[in-house]
Amino acid sequence: MIYLKKTGAPIVYGPTEMKTRFEAIIAADGDVFHIGNIQLKLIHTPGHTMESSCYLLTNEEGKEEAIFTGDTLFIGDVGRPDLAQHVVEGLTEEKLAGHMFDSLRNKIMPLGDDLIVYPAHGAGSACGKNLSSETSDTLGNQKKTNYALNPEMSKEAFIKELTTGLVSPPGYFPKNVMLNIQGYDEIDDVLKKGTKALSVEEFEVLTEEDDIMILDTRAPEDFAQRFIPNAISIGIDGNFAVWVGTLVTDINQKIILVVDEGRENEVVTRLARVGYDNAIGYLEGGMDSWITSGKTVASISSISTQEFAKRAQENVNILDVRKESEYMSEHIVDAENMPLDFVYNNSQSLPQQDPYYVHCAGGYRSMIFASILHQKGYHNLINVEGGFDAIKASGDFELTEYVCPTTML
């Protein structure tokens, strides 16, 4: 038996032609693995990727009790079919969507309605389009409520539905696929390196190196008040991994951290989960130590929705950094949509000297956006606290839905 060094557990892949650089079990459809008196049966379900598999759990009494569906079946959704195409030549999202249809109809839907479904991800993951925040459900209920399990849907309609409205996947996805093939550093080594306490002097020296990124994981409101110049804000209490993976384009990027006291391990661990293994230390004592030492700090203006409403009575520039689908659903009249996902490309059109009021849905993404532009010399950005949720609740703004020009003919 082949074992993972850290835990003593075997590494198991679904059916694949990939050649890993480490020992692994390449399982076949229907293979059964025993854990004490329970069994896990591998069900090959290509679609999200070609090796995607689910694991059917049979309990000690011999009853099929649960299914671990990985990225095949989520609660309310299924795995997106456009990720493996960036790694496997000739594999299109349409082909993968067709495989997903067959996997669901032939492998998943025939199973018992009382099975409990445990997917690999929930809301916030980029592996699906519209994942539920629920973490489990019965398969029977998913058959009734999940659009992808509609027995009346044709294969052609399914492929069209699954491939419509997909935004570009985070850049780290194909890089993570390669890491899963090639292997990566042991987590103990990653933690030891990433949780090295750096004095203010050591930290300052590193900030002057061109290949170092300063990542501040504190709450957006704390970051706005005072931060180290050139730091980027991606708060740990949010969709941290997704936004790191989307915005930090080099998976080998060297990172130094500003964190809340006691959260160093958590931050380094969550970075490592998406392949960012090159955190090289954190600021000992956090921002308090930096400020006490008299070092230079920066800040970003942040105003309440009420103050924003007063200023918006005049002609002001408003940037809505939510996703295009959110913006099209409803937005402030005359607001410009500039999704955070594409900040590095789209922000080049903004005049640096002009003031812009920036908002997202709740304030998390807008601070990330503002911090990235501040690093690039945009110092006239004003963050709107509470984002669109607070803006809409205030009732002080004229809102509109996007109307496609063809619908007005």
VENKAUR-V500908 format. One record per backbone hydrogen bond with DSSP energy under -0.5 kcal/mol. NH is the residue of the N-H (numbers start at 1). CO is the residue of the C=O. If there is no record, write none. Layout:
[[NH CO] [NH CO]]
This chain:
[[4 9] [8 4] [12 10] [13 25] [20 18] [21 181] [25 11] [26 24] [27 13] [27 25] [30 42] [31 28] [33 40] [35 38] [38 35] [39 58] [40 33] [41 56] [42 31] [42 40] [43 54] [44 42] [45 52] [47 49] [48 45] [52 49] [54 43] [55 68] [56 41] [57 55] [57 66] [58 39] [58 56] [59 57] [59 63] [62 59] [65 57] [65 63] [66 57] [67 116] [68 55] [69 67] [69 118] [70 118] [72 69] [73 69] [74 72] [74 77] [76 74] [79 72] [80 127] [84 48] [86 83] [87 84] [88 84] [89 87] [91 88] [92 90] [96 92] [97 93] [98 94] [99 95] [100 96] [101 97] [102 98] [103 99] [104 100] [105 101] [106 102] [107 103] [108 103] [108 104] [109 104] [111 108] [115 112] [116 65] [117 115] [117 137] [118 67] [118 116] [119 117] [120 70] [123 132] [125 122] [128 125] [132 75] [137 117] [139 115] [140 113] [142 138] [143 139] [144 140] [145 141] [146 142] [147 145] [149 146] [150 147] [151 149] [153 150] [158 154] [159 155] [160 156] [161 157] [162 158] [163 159] [164 160] [164 161] [166 163] [172 245] [173 170] [175 171] [176 172] [177 173] [178 174] [179 175] [180 176] [181 177] [182 178] [183 179] [189 186] [190 186] [191 187] [192 188] [193 189] [194 190] [195 191] [196 193] [198 282] [203 199] [204 200] [205 201] [206 202] [207 203] [208 204] [208 205] [209 206] [212 209] [213 254] [215 213] [215 256] [216 214] [216 232] [217 215] [217 258] [222 219] [223 219] [224 220] [225 221] [226 222] [227 298] [231 228] [232 214] [234 216] [234 232] [236 217] [238 236] [240 238] [243 239] [244 240] [245 241] [246 242] [247 243] [248 244] [249 247] [251 249] [253 250] [254 211] [255 278] [256 213] [257 281] [258 215] [259 257] [263 260] [267 263] [268 264] [269 265] [270 266] [271 267] [272 268] [273 269] [274 270] [274 271] [275 272] [276 271] [277 275] [280 255] [282 196] [283 257] [284 198] [284 282] [286 283] [288 285] [289 285] [289 286] [290 286] [291 287] [292 288] [293 289] [294 291] [295 290] [298 227] [300 224] [301 381] [303 383] [308 304] [309 305] [310 306] [311 307] [312 308] [313 310] [314 311] [316 314] [318 316] [319 357] [320 318] [320 336] [321 319] [321 359] [327 323] [328 324] [329 325] [330 326] [331 400] [333 398] [335 332] [336 318] [338 320] [338 336] [340 321] [342 339] [343 340] [345 342] [346 342] [347 343] [348 345] [349 346] [350 347] [354 351] [356 380] [357 317] [358 356] [358 382] [359 319] [367 363] [368 364] [369 365] [370 366] [371 367] [372 368] [373 369] [374 370] [375 371] [376 372] [377 374] [378 373] [379 377] [382 356] [383 301] [383 381] [384 358] [385 303] [385 383] [386 362] [387 384] [388 360] [389 361] [390 386] [391 387] [392 388] [393 389] [394 390] [395 391] [395 392] [396 391] [399 397] [400 331] [402 328] [404 402] [407 404] [408 405] [409 406]]
